[in-house]
Amino acid sequence: MSSVSSDPAYEPVIGLEVHAQLLTESKAFCGCSTKFGNSPNTNVCPVCLGLPGALPVLNKRAVEFAIRMALATSSSVSPRSVFARKNYFYPDLPKGYQISQYADPICTGGFVDIEPSEQGHEPRRIVIARIHLEEDAGKSIHDRNGFTLVDINRCGVPLLELVSEPDLRSPHEASLYLRKIRQLVTYLGICDGNMEEGNLRCDANISVRRKGYKRFGTKTELKNLNSFRNVERALEFEMKRQIRALEGGERIKQETMLWDAEKNVALPMRSKEEAHDYRYFPEPDLVPVVVDKEWTAEIRAALPEHPTARRDRFVRQYALRGYDADVLTAEKEYADFFEEAVKSYGARNNDEFKQVSNWVMTEVLRVAGEGRSVQDRFPVSPDRLARLIRLVADGTVSGRSAKEVFAEMLLVPDDPRSIVEKKGLVQLSDEAVLERIIDDVLVKYPSHAEKYRAGNEKLLGYFVGRVMEASKGKANPALVNHILVKKLSRTKSF
């Protein structure tokens, strides 16, 4: 199968439809709560249940969030947009139609830049066709007895849908694009980006064609993609399937495929609907949305720093490598944590910036990767981390012992200095004591000392290791190096 995916004769043509659940307290057209995890069918009212006579009222906050996204992606904000009724029947859509936008969306155009990591791949600009507002449907739950239960809580929750042009040319590019969208919505504070809960999800359209051809092939749509990995896996699967079908003389059917992550397979769900199949009608109960330039300017002025601009600033201001800046700005909370730690530490030069960066990237993000958010419920604040780094910098504790202190800081709220003293981890920096330890090590390994003096300077690290062992990890490494070089440069044997 790998030979199919790397077939140089074909290329995929991919477009994504990304749905972001907006972080509003109430739903798109009523006052019901959007809180996740409440008891089934409790966040409901006549409006989101679609009961006769109930009238929707647009949530202004949702419109503001849409404008934020438009500005962040250089999209055009429409001065006038219209809602429509998208008619289709599902058991978890009580009204029998979804309030969405079709002909006149709130935003058009725009772009997102991605940087493929494969060698030889240049940064690519992915064009956004449209950004529009709509309401979510409910959730169907299929139990073991063959019954389908319906939870209407999610009905009416505001969604922002971003539809890309078919500009993506590999499953990896699709994953990178989705990551960029997630980064943007979280930086803007309009969506939490939680893909496990379905707050950010996407559908993917894919076709394949022979390289050099301009005409698009017949596309299929992949649904149920709730992780970056599943996006890549599903697109890889469908790309290979379509290439095999074309090579076998088959015609590709335009249909919707449901991705099964457990079986690693996409199965036909239904024939693909065209726009006219949905029977869009203007929503008679909602007036057109009018956005004036003054409101747009007000929203623009309140926008947070764009993640790309922040990444570039980290390189300039803190002299970080591009890779380090990418890691630290991948999530807004990581970037915020780093800058707060730099401020608390009082870092002034490149070495100090690098020290803080290394601690955040290795220890803090390692713990965050285990599922503990650095923003909420994380036990080590930027200020406490800065105090620990300062203890390393001033020689109070070694780097290795500092990691032991950090582990303790995750469990107790004590000041790092008190933990160092309580655990007896104060670094040994007494030259007289260190000289005695080093003399003992040199006496124990005379042949290694002679090899060093003969030109094998790599053995210095070996001696440092032996001294650290003898001092139980408490010796000041910089001082140990200094004393060792001085003693090993002598011709006298020990």
Order of alpha helices (4+ residues) and beta strands (2+ residues): alpha-beta-alpha-alpha-beta-beta-beta-beta-beta-beta-beta-beta-beta-beta-alpha-beta-beta-alpha-beta-beta-beta-beta-alpha-alpha-alpha-alpha-alpha-alpha-alpha-alpha-alpha-alpha-alpha-alpha-alpha
